[in-house]
Amino acid sequence: MAQFDVFRNPGKQRSTIPFLVVLQNKRFDRVATRFVAPLVLVARPPPEHYLFPTFIIEGRHVTMDVYNLNTVLAAKLGDPIASLADEDSSAKLIRAIDEFTSQA
């Protein structure tokens, strides 16, 4: 399981949060959980904002919900269905986390 892999949400809210993206660095794979961000369905792509990066996964517009970062047991995630590891997507994810946690 790699950083920025996208998985189907195994939880109860999968109708509105269909996907999770792993933010955790691969160095911490020995831990049983994965630090993830929910990818929430949006009716149409919102104006681009650095705290809410938007992506298209399986033809659906989703945005990262930076306010609801969480951990999930790795064993519950299954197989990845997509990756956001490309330079543009990963930069958007990292910027959102950096801005959210920055003390500036």
Buried (B, 14 or more C-beta within 10 A) or exposed (E): BEBBBBBBBEEEEEEEBBBBBBBBEEEEEEEEBBBBBBBBBEEEEEEEEEBBBBBEBEEEBBBBBBEEBEEBEBEEBEEBEBBBBEEEBBEBBBEBBEEEEEEE
